[in-house]
């Protein structure tokens, strides 16, 4: 019931809605045969019900749109008739002639309750345009042209056709810039209308702009957020599909969540269901390139380490062998020296003893006769003794000098003594440098001295 407020008759929203409902029941009591395009069937398998989106177009522009409902029992009956007559199920994008009753609900508004559909009615404009576009592109031999192009191993430079305020572009940008591996992408926005009657000309205009700077990009990405099929109808347009199919670099699409694939998506190098999936695909291309590269890098790093370890082992074995050989030579010479010294001493002792015996014998026999001669012989004996002592000392000195020289030569061969004499070892990335061609200007090298290391940067090199 109405009420009076400030001398005005006031109704509640429910009262008005119920009044409208009664009017609809009065004036639209009977069902009507209606023709429209079923843009989206919206079938829910769990319940079996459908909630179609119905549209009417004039010169490609949507001039009317209303929602409807088709209950499960009616849908099963009608779908069976479509399969029998058209050999195809009831689906999106077809023009239908249907029997429906106009309903009005205070909460859900106006809707059409469909009770029957004539399956003999022709396919809708959207489906017809799509089939005609596909047939024309295939007859011209360009349907698979863009798909035959080769995507670079690192698709890093992206020309994006989208709208900066598009939710799809925001999702794409978030995934690309926020990837956990730090992959770097360069992208440039080419703003365009993405739906509506002007979308085709706007997208083609930007494709032509990209052609002018084609060498700066690896691919084109057409990115659009979610939306109904009404907004996607332009992507079945022949001109747009042709430009996409014949574009000289790969065109990748991510133009929404629709399950009804458009012709432009069919001819594109790749069609991603969402912009996020498209971003994930590009990141995966970097994975496909970086994983083998990282494995090769690990191998390249491991090979020099293994080589150095092997060389160090070989050097250690050689040093140990040389040291053992040197010690054996020293031991042999030392034993020979001791044996020679002992033999020499014995020989000297025997000679002295023999000479003393001879001298004593001569002294006994010729003591009085040859005193002067004996005195002379004694002096000669002293002289010979001194000469013998000097000779033995000189021999021992020479033998010790030879042994010391041998020991010094052995010590001089030790790597530490080589460095101590002023020599050095130059390494690049841990590997000893033996040829000037192994290093270049600006590289860092490590020089090992006897006492410490020098880290230096190469300014210039000069060949001998």
C-alpha positions as CSV (number, residue, x, y, z in Angstrom):
1,X,0.0,0.0,0.0
2,X,1.2,3.5,-0.7
3,X,1.8,6.1,2.0
4,X,1.7,9.9,2.0
5,X,5.0,11.7,2.7
6,X,5.0,15.5,2.6
7,X,1.7,15.5,0.7
8,X,3.1,13.1,-1.9
9,X,2.0,9.6,-2.6
10,X,5.0,7.3,-2.2
11,X,5.3,3.6,-3.3
12,X,7.9,1.1,-2.3
13,X,10.2,-0.4,-4.9
14,X,8.6,-3.8,-4.3
15,X,5.1,-2.4,-4.9
16,X,6.3,-0.9,-8.2
17,X,8.0,-4.1,-9.2
18,X,4.9,-6.2,-8.4
19,X,2.8,-3.8,-10.4
20,X,5.2,-4.2,-13.4
21,X,5.0,-8.0,-12.9
22,X,1.2,-7.9,-13.0
23,X,1.3,-5.8,-16.2
24,X,3.6,-8.2,-17.8
25,X,1.3,-11.1,-16.9
26,X,-1.6,-9.2,-18.4
27,X,-0.1,-7.9,-21.6
28,X,2.4,-10.8,-22.2
29,X,0.3,-13.7,-21.2
30,X,0.9,-15.7,-24.3
31,X,4.3,-16.9,-25.6
32,X,5.9,-15.4,-28.8
33,X,8.0,-16.7,-31.6
34,X,11.1,-14.5,-31.6
35,X,14.3,-14.5,-33.7
36,X,17.6,-13.5,-32.3
37,X,21.2,-14.6,-32.2
38,X,22.2,-16.9,-29.3
39,X,25.5,-15.3,-28.6
40,X,26.2,-17.6,-25.6
41,X,24.4,-20.8,-24.6
42,X,25.7,-20.8,-20.9
43,X,24.8,-24.5,-20.3
44,X,25.5,-25.8,-16.8
45,X,26.0,-29.6,-17.0
46,X,25.5,-30.1,-13.2
47,X,21.9,-28.8,-13.3
48,X,21.3,-29.2,-17.0
49,X,19.8,-25.7,-17.2
50,X,20.9,-23.0,-19.8
51,X,20.9,-19.3,-19.4
52,X,21.4,-18.0,-23.0
53,X,22.6,-14.5,-23.8
54,X,20.5,-13.3,-26.7
55,X,21.4,-10.4,-29.0
56,X,20.3,-8.7,-32.2
57,X,22.7,-6.9,-34.5
58,X,22.3,-4.2,-37.1
59,X,25.2,-3.6,-39.5
60,X,27.5,-5.4,-37.0
61,X,26.4,-3.4,-34.0
62,X,24.5,-4.9,-31.1
63,X,21.1,-3.1,-30.9
64,X,19.3,-5.4,-28.4
65,X,20.4,-7.8,-25.7
66,X,18.4,-9.8,-23.2
67,X,19.0,-12.8,-21.0
68,X,16.8,-16.0,-21.1
69,X,16.5,-19.3,-19.4
70,X,16.0,-22.8,-20.9
71,X,15.3,-25.5,-18.4
72,X,17.0,-28.9,-18.6
73,X,14.0,-30.9,-19.9
74,X,13.4,-28.5,-22.7
75,X,17.1,-28.2,-23.5
76,X,17.5,-32.0,-23.8
77,X,14.5,-32.2,-26.1
78,X,15.6,-29.3,-28.3
79,X,19.3,-30.4,-28.4
80,X,18.2,-33.9,-29.6
81,X,16.3,-32.2,-32.4
82,X,19.3,-30.2,-33.4
83,X,21.5,-33.3,-33.5
84,X,19.0,-35.1,-35.7
85,X,18.3,-32.3,-38.1
86,X,21.6,-30.2,-38.2
87,X,24.0,-32.9,-37.1
88,X,25.2,-30.3,-34.6
89,X,24.2,-29.6,-31.0
90,X,22.7,-26.4,-29.8
91,X,25.7,-24.1,-29.3
92,X,27.0,-20.5,-29.2
93,X,26.9,-18.1,-32.1
94,X,23.8,-19.3,-34.0
95,X,20.7,-17.4,-35.0
96,X,17.6,-19.1,-33.6
97,X,13.9,-18.9,-34.0
98,X,12.4,-19.7,-30.5
99,X,9.1,-19.8,-28.7
100,X,9.3,-17.9,-25.4
101,X,7.3,-16.2,-22.7
102,X,8.2,-12.8,-21.4
103,X,8.7,-12.8,-17.6
104,X,9.4,-10.1,-15.1
105,X,10.9,-10.7,-11.6
106,X,11.2,-8.0,-9.0
107,X,14.8,-9.0,-8.3
108,X,16.1,-10.5,-11.6
109,X,14.3,-8.2,-14.0
110,X,13.1,-9.1,-17.5
111,X,13.9,-12.4,-19.0
112,X,12.6,-14.8,-21.7
113,X,11.6,-18.3,-20.8
114,X,12.4,-20.5,-23.8
115,X,10.1,-23.5,-24.4
116,X,11.0,-24.4,-28.0
117,X,13.5,-23.7,-30.7
118,X,13.1,-24.3,-34.4
119,X,16.2,-26.2,-35.5
120,X,15.7,-25.5,-39.2
121,X,16.5,-21.8,-38.7
122,X,19.9,-20.8,-40.2
123,X,23.1,-20.4,-38.3
124,X,23.7,-17.0,-36.7
125,X,25.7,-14.2,-38.2
126,X,28.7,-14.8,-35.9
127,X,29.1,-18.4,-36.8
128,X,28.5,-17.8,-40.5
129,X,31.1,-15.0,-40.6
130,X,33.6,-17.2,-38.8
131,X,33.1,-20.1,-41.2
132,X,33.4,-17.8,-44.2
133,X,36.5,-16.2,-42.9
134,X,38.2,-19.6,-42.2
135,X,37.3,-20.8,-45.7
136,X,38.6,-17.7,-47.4
137,X,41.9,-17.7,-45.5
138,X,42.5,-21.4,-46.3
139,X,41.6,-20.9,-50.0
140,X,44.2,-18.1,-50.1
141,X,46.8,-20.3,-48.5
142,X,47.5,-17.9,-45.6
143,X,45.7,-19.7,-42.8
144,X,48.9,-21.3,-41.4
145,X,51.3,-18.7,-42.6
146,X,52.0,-17.0,-39.2
147,X,52.2,-20.4,-37.5
148,X,55.1,-21.4,-39.8
149,X,57.3,-18.6,-38.5
150,X,60.1,-19.3,-36.1
151,X,59.9,-17.8,-32.6
152,X,63.4,-16.6,-31.3
153,X,65.0,-18.7,-28.6
154,X,64.7,-15.7,-26.2
155,X,61.5,-13.8,-27.2
156,X,62.4,-10.8,-25.2
157,X,61.2,-7.8,-27.2
158,X,57.4,-7.6,-27.3
159,X,55.1,-5.2,-29.2
160,X,51.8,-5.2,-27.2
161,X,48.5,-4.3,-28.7
162,X,46.2,-3.6,-25.7
163,X,44.8,-0.9,-23.5
164,X,46.9,0.4,-20.6
165,X,43.9,0.2,-18.3
166,X,43.0,-3.3,-19.4
167,X,42.8,-5.9,-16.6
168,X,44.3,-8.4,-19.0
169,X,47.3,-6.2,-19.7
170,X,47.8,-5.6,-15.9
171,X,47.8,-9.4,-15.3
172,X,50.3,-10.0,-18.1
173,X,52.6,-7.2,-16.9
174,X,52.4,-8.5,-13.3
175,X,53.5,-12.0,-14.3
176,X,56.2,-10.8,-16.7
177,X,57.8,-8.2,-14.3
178,X,57.4,-10.3,-11.2
179,X,58.8,-13.6,-12.5
180,X,60.9,-15.2,-9.7
181,X,63.9,-15.8,-12.0
182,X,64.5,-12.2,-12.8
183,X,64.1,-12.6,-16.6
184,X,64.2,-9.2,-18.3
185,X,61.6,-8.4,-21.0
186,X,61.3,-5.2,-23.1
187,X,57.8,-4.4,-24.2
188,X,56.1,-1.4,-25.8
189,X,52.5,-0.5,-25.8
190,X,50.5,0.2,-29.0
191,X,47.2,1.3,-27.6
192,X,44.1,0.1,-29.5
193,X,40.4,-0.5,-29.1
194,X,39.8,-4.1,-28.3
195,X,36.1,-4.6,-28.9
196,X,33.3,-2.9,-30.7
197,X,32.7,-1.9,-34.2
198,X,35.9,0.2,-34.4
199,X,38.2,-2.5,-32.9
200,X,39.1,-4.0,-36.3
201,X,40.4,-0.8,-37.8
202,X,42.2,0.2,-34.5
203,X,44.1,-3.1,-34.2
204,X,45.0,-3.2,-37.9
205,X,46.3,0.4,-37.6
206,X,48.6,-0.6,-34.8
207,X,49.8,-3.7,-36.7
208,X,50.8,-1.3,-39.5
209,X,52.6,0.9,-37.0
210,X,54.5,-2.1,-35.7
211,X,55.6,-3.1,-39.3
212,X,57.4,0.3,-39.5
213,X,59.7,-0.6,-36.5
214,X,59.6,-4.4,-37.0
215,X,63.3,-4.9,-36.4
216,X,62.9,-3.8,-32.8
217,X,60.6,-6.6,-31.9
218,X,60.6,-10.4,-31.7
219,X,56.8,-10.9,-31.5
220,X,53.4,-9.1,-31.3
221,X,51.1,-9.8,-28.3
222,X,47.4,-8.9,-28.6
223,X,46.2,-8.8,-25.0
224,X,42.6,-8.4,-23.8
225,X,40.9,-9.1,-20.5
226,X,37.8,-11.3,-20.0
227,X,34.6,-10.5,-21.8
228,X,31.6,-12.0,-23.5
229,X,31.6,-13.2,-27.1
230,X,29.8,-10.0,-28.2
231,X,33.1,-8.2,-27.6
232,X,35.1,-10.9,-29.4
233,X,33.1,-10.8,-32.6
234,X,35.5,-8.5,-34.3
235,X,38.3,-11.1,-34.1
236,X,36.3,-13.2,-36.6
237,X,36.6,-10.3,-39.1
238,X,38.4,-11.3,-42.3
239,X,40.6,-8.2,-42.6
240,X,41.9,-8.6,-39.0
241,X,42.4,-12.3,-39.4
242,X,44.2,-11.8,-42.7
243,X,46.6,-9.2,-41.1
244,X,47.3,-11.5,-38.2
245,X,47.9,-14.6,-40.5
246,X,50.3,-12.7,-42.8
247,X,52.2,-10.6,-40.2
248,X,56.0,-11.1,-40.7
249,X,56.8,-11.9,-37.1
250,X,54.9,-14.3,-34.7
251,X,51.6,-12.9,-33.3
252,X,50.5,-14.3,-29.9
253,X,47.0,-13.7,-28.6
254,X,45.6,-13.7,-25.1
255,X,42.2,-12.1,-25.6
256,X,40.0,-13.4,-22.8
257,X,38.5,-16.4,-21.2
258,X,36.0,-17.4,-24.0
259,X,35.8,-21.0,-24.9
260,X,34.7,-20.0,-28.4
261,X,38.0,-19.6,-30.3
262,X,38.0,-16.8,-32.8
263,X,39.6,-16.9,-36.3
264,X,42.3,-14.4,-35.3
265,X,43.3,-16.7,-32.5
266,X,43.2,-19.7,-34.8
267,X,45.7,-18.1,-37.3
268,X,48.0,-16.6,-34.7
269,X,51.3,-18.3,-33.9
270,X,50.0,-19.1,-30.5
271,X,46.6,-18.6,-28.7
272,X,46.7,-18.4,-25.0
273,X,43.3,-18.6,-23.1
274,X,44.3,-15.7,-20.8
275,X,47.0,-13.0,-20.7
276,X,48.5,-14.7,-17.7
277,X,48.9,-18.0,-19.6
278,X,50.6,-16.0,-22.4
279,X,53.0,-14.5,-19.9
280,X,53.8,-17.9,-18.5
281,X,54.4,-19.2,-22.0
282,X,57.0,-16.5,-22.7
283,X,58.7,-17.1,-19.3
284,X,58.8,-20.9,-20.2
285,X,60.7,-20.0,-23.4
286,X,63.4,-18.4,-21.2
287,X,63.4,-21.6,-19.1
288,X,63.8,-23.7,-22.2
289,X,66.9,-21.6,-23.2
290,X,68.4,-21.0,-19.7
291,X,68.3,-24.5,-18.3
292,X,70.6,-26.1,-21.1
293,X,72.7,-22.9,-20.9
294,X,73.1,-23.2,-17.1
295,X,74.0,-26.9,-17.5
296,X,76.7,-26.0,-20.1
297,X,78.0,-23.3,-17.8
298,X,78.3,-25.7,-14.9
299,X,80.2,-28.1,-17.2
300,X,82.5,-25.3,-18.4
301,X,83.2,-24.4,-14.8
302,X,83.7,-28.0,-13.7
303,X,86.1,-28.9,-16.6
304,X,88.9,-26.3,-15.6
305,X,88.5,-27.3,-11.9
306,X,88.9,-31.0,-12.8
307,X,91.9,-30.1,-15.1
308,X,93.6,-28.2,-12.4
309,X,93.0,-31.0,-9.9
310,X,94.5,-33.5,-12.3
311,X,97.5,-31.2,-13.1
312,X,98.1,-30.6,-9.4
313,X,98.0,-34.4,-8.8
314,X,100.4,-35.0,-11.6
315,X,102.7,-32.2,-10.4
316,X,102.6,-33.6,-6.8
317,X,103.5,-37.0,-8.1
318,X,106.4,-35.6,-10.2
319,X,107.7,-33.6,-7.3
320,X,107.4,-36.6,-5.0
321,X,109.2,-38.8,-7.6
322,X,111.9,-36.2,-8.1
323,X,112.4,-35.8,-4.4
324,X,112.7,-39.5,-3.9
325,X,115.1,-39.8,-6.8
326,X,117.2,-37.0,-5.5
327,X,117.3,-38.5,-2.0
328,X,118.4,-41.8,-3.5
329,X,121.2,-40.1,-5.5
330,X,122.4,-38.2,-2.5
331,X,122.3,-41.3,-0.4
332,X,124.3,-43.3,-3.0
333,X,126.9,-40.5,-3.3
334,X,127.1,-40.1,0.5
335,X,127.8,-43.8,0.9
336,X,130.4,-43.7,-1.8
337,X,132.0,-40.7,-0.2
338,X,132.1,-42.4,3.2
339,X,133.5,-45.6,1.7
340,X,136.2,-43.7,-0.2
341,X,137.1,-41.6,2.9
342,X,137.4,-44.8,5.0
343,X,139.5,-46.5,2.3
344,X,141.7,-43.5,1.9
345,X,142.2,-43.3,5.7
346,X,143.1,-46.9,5.8
347,X,145.5,-46.5,2.9
348,X,147.2,-43.5,4.5
349,X,147.4,-45.3,7.8
350,X,149.0,-48.3,6.2
351,X,151.4,-46.1,4.2
352,X,152.4,-44.2,7.4
353,X,152.8,-47.4,9.3
354,X,154.8,-49.0,6.6
355,X,157.0,-45.9,6.2
356,X,157.6,-45.8,10.0
357,X,158.5,-49.4,10.0
358,X,160.9,-48.9,7.2
359,X,162.3,-45.8,8.9
360,X,162.8,-47.7,12.1
361,X,164.5,-50.5,10.3
362,X,166.8,-48.1,8.5
363,X,167.5,-46.4,11.8
364,X,168.5,-49.6,13.5
365,X,170.8,-50.6,10.6
366,X,172.3,-47.3,9.6
367,X,171.9,-45.2,12.8
368,X,175.5,-44.3,13.0
369,X,176.4,-44.5,9.3
370,X,173.7,-42.5,7.6
371,X,172.6,-40.1,10.4
372,X,172.7,-37.2,8.0
373,X,170.9,-39.2,5.3
374,X,168.3,-40.3,7.8
375,X,167.8,-36.7,8.8
376,X,167.3,-35.8,5.2
377,X,164.9,-38.6,4.7
378,X,163.0,-37.6,7.8
379,X,162.6,-34.1,6.3
380,X,161.4,-35.6,3.0
381,X,159.0,-37.8,4.9
382,X,157.6,-34.8,6.7
383,X,157.2,-33.1,3.4
384,X,155.5,-36.1,1.8
385,X,153.3,-36.4,4.9
386,X,152.2,-32.7,4.7
387,X,151.6,-33.1,0.9
388,X,149.6,-36.3,1.6
389,X,147.5,-34.5,4.3
390,X,147.0,-31.5,2.0
391,X,146.0,-33.8,-0.9
392,X,143.6,-35.8,1.2
393,X,142.0,-32.6,2.5
394,X,141.8,-31.1,-1.0
395,X,140.2,-34.4,-2.2
396,X,137.7,-34.3,0.6
397,X,137.0,-30.6,0.0
398,X,136.3,-31.2,-3.7
399,X,134.0,-34.1,-3.0
400,X,132.0,-32.0,-0.4
401,X,131.9,-29.2,-2.9
402,X,130.5,-31.5,-5.6
403,X,127.9,-32.9,-3.2
404,X,126.9,-29.3,-2.1
405,X,126.6,-28.3,-5.8
406,X,124.3,-31.2,-6.5
407,X,122.2,-30.4,-3.5
408,X,121.9,-26.7,-4.5
409,X,120.9,-27.7,-8.1
410,X,118.2,-29.9,-6.6
411,X,116.9,-27.1,-4.4
412,X,116.9,-24.6,-7.3
413,X,114.4,-26.9,-9.1
414,X,111.9,-26.5,-6.3
415,X,108.9,-24.3,-7.4
416,X,109.2,-22.1,-4.3
417,X,112.8,-21.3,-5.1
418,X,111.9,-20.6,-8.8
419,X,109.4,-18.0,-7.5
420,X,111.9,-16.7,-5.0
421,X,114.4,-15.9,-7.8
422,X,111.8,-13.4,-9.2
423,X,109.8,-15.6,-11.5
424,X,106.0,-15.7,-11.2
425,X,102.9,-17.7,-12.3
426,X,100.1,-15.8,-14.0
427,X,96.6,-17.3,-14.0
428,X,93.3,-16.4,-15.6
429,X,90.2,-17.8,-14.1
430,X,92.4,-20.2,-12.1
431,X,94.2,-21.5,-15.2
432,X,98.0,-20.8,-15.8
433,X,98.5,-18.5,-18.8
434,X,101.3,-19.6,-21.2
435,X,100.3,-17.7,-24.3
436,X,99.4,-13.9,-24.6
437,X,96.5,-14.9,-26.9
438,X,94.7,-16.5,-23.9
439,X,93.9,-13.1,-22.3
440,X,92.4,-9.9,-23.5
441,X,92.3,-6.3,-22.5
442,X,90.1,-5.5,-19.5
443,X,90.3,-9.0,-18.1
444,X,91.4,-9.7,-14.6
445,X,94.5,-11.9,-13.9
446,X,96.1,-13.3,-10.8
447,X,100.0,-13.3,-10.4
448,X,101.5,-15.6,-7.8
449,X,104.9,-14.5,-6.4
450,X,107.1,-16.1,-3.8
451,X,105.5,-14.1,-1.1
452,X,101.8,-13.4,-2.0
453,X,99.6,-12.8,-5.0
454,X,98.8,-9.8,-7.2
455,X,95.3,-9.2,-8.7
456,X,95.6,-7.0,-11.8
457,X,93.5,-5.8,-14.8
458,X,95.1,-6.1,-18.3
459,X,95.4,-2.7,-20.0
460,X,97.2,-3.9,-23.1
461,X,99.1,-7.0,-24.4
462,X,102.1,-7.3,-26.7
463,X,103.3,-10.4,-28.5
464,X,107.0,-11.4,-28.6
